[in-house]
Amino acid sequence: MKKFLLIPVLATVTVFSSFTRANESEKYTSAEGHFSVTFPGKPDESTQDEETEENTFYKIHLAQYAPSENEVYMMAWADLTNFFPKNKTVKQFLEDCRDNATRNMRALQVTTTATELGDKPYIEFTFASDEATGKDRIYLINKFQYIIITIFSLKTGIPPSADKFIGSFATM
């Protein structure tokens, strides 16, 4: 059941492997994922098939934009309808996602900056490791997991563009 909590790890590994195009704001929309988000440039897209420990198959969808080796913006989502854990509250689920993501990114410092449990529940946090820092927000809306990830070099720090990107997320 823990595999779906690994979306940020997959994203982190994928992130630093490609750097993309010039810096032009681009609204990214996913009809299948029921959301939009505005990247600071044109993102690259990919999907990966995954399987839970209970042999349920699902797909992780990724969109990422990496204008330099010092900054990455990523959106990942998965439909968890067929295997959402029945014994977890939304808050527990979001906290587990945060903890798993930051553990796999080897974060040395994690600060939860917001938790919202209303109509569009999410947890937002910052992290720092030996190599990078970032700001992430993980949503759980109608059994869809949405992860908006920003990662920056320690030298760069977390710029205002992280909040702009994360704040541009909207469901449809």
N, C-alpha and C positions, 0 to 999 in steps of 0.2 A: 504493500500500500504506500510505501514511502517514495516510490519512483516519481509520482507527480509533484512531489516537493522538490525535485531536482531540477526543475525548469531553469532556475537562475544559474545553476552550475553549468548546464549545457550552454546557456547563453554566454557565460563568462569565457568558456573555452572557445566558443565560436567567435566571440567579439574581437579578440586580439589577433585573429588570423586574417582579417581583411580590412583594408582601408579604402574608402570609396570617394566619391566625386566632390565637386565644388559645393560651396556652402549656400544653397538656396532652400528656403523653407518649403516643405512639401507636406501637404495633408495626406495621411495614409488612412485608408478606409478598408475595413474588412466586413463585408456583408455577412459572411459565414460566422465571424466572431462577434458581430453586433457592436462594433466600436469604431472610433476614429481617434487619431492622435497626430499631432503635427511635429514632424521631425525637422531638424535644422538643415536637412539636405535629403536627397533621394535615398531611401533605404534599400538594402538588398534583402530578399525574402528567401526563406527556406522552411522546410517542414521535416520532422523526424518522427518515425513511428516508434512508439514505446509500448511496453507491456507491464502491467502491475504484477505484484507477487501472486495475485489471484487469477492470472492469465487473462485479464481484460486488456484489450488493445485500445490505444488512443493515439492521437496525433498532437505533437507540439508544433505550434506555428511560431515562427520568428521573423521579425523585421529588425534590421540593424543598420545604423549609419555610424561610420567611424571616419571622421574627416582627418584625423591624425593619430599618431601613436599615443597621444596624450588625452584623447577623449572618445567616448563611445556612448551612443544612445541606442537603447534596445527596447523592443516591445515583444513580449512572449505571451501566448495564451493557449489554453487547453480547455476542452469541454469535459468536465468531470462528472457529468450526469450519471453515467453508468457505474461509477464506483466511488461516489462521494462518501467519506467515512460517516457512518451513522452515529458513532459514539463520541463525536466531537462537536463542541459549540463552534460557531463562526469565529469567535475570538480565539479559541484554542487552535483552530485550523490556521488562522492568519499568523499567530505567534509561532506555531510550528514551522510554517513556511519561512518566516523571517529567520528563525534560528537555524534551520537547515541551510538556507542560502548563505548566511554569514559564516557558518561553520565551514562550508565547502569553499568559500572564498578566502578562508583562513583569516577572517577579520579578527583583529586584536582589540578593536574598540567598536561597539555598536550602541547607537542611541536611537531609541524610538521617539520620533518627533510628533506623531499623531496616530490615533486609533479612532476610527469612525465605525460605528456598528449600526447605522441607520439604514436607509434604502439601498445604498451602495457601499457596503462595508469594505474597509481597507485598513491596512497598517502601513505607515510610512516610517522609514528609518534611514539613518546615515551609517556608514561603516568606514573603517580604515584598516588596511593591512600593511604589511611591510612594503608592498609594491604599488598600492592604489588606494583611492578613496572614492566614495560614491554616495548617491542618494537613490533610494528605491521606494516604490509604492506597489503593494500587492493588494489586488481587489479580489473579492469573491462575490460575484453577482449572478444569481440564478444558476448556481453550480458551474459557472464558467470562472476559471482562474485567469486573471490578467496581471502581468508583471511588467511594470515600467521601470527600466533599469538605466542608470547613468553611472559610468565609471570614468575616473580621471586619474592622471598621474598625481603623485603626492606633490610634485613641484607646482602643478596647475591648481590643485585644490578644487573644491566644488564651486563652479561659477553660477551666476544667475540663470544661465541657459538650462541648467538642470531643472529648476523650478518651473521654468516656462514649458519645457518639454513634458514634465510630469503633469503639470496643470492643464495641458491641452487635451488630455484623455477625456473622451465622452462616449457614453453608450448610446446606441440607436434603438 
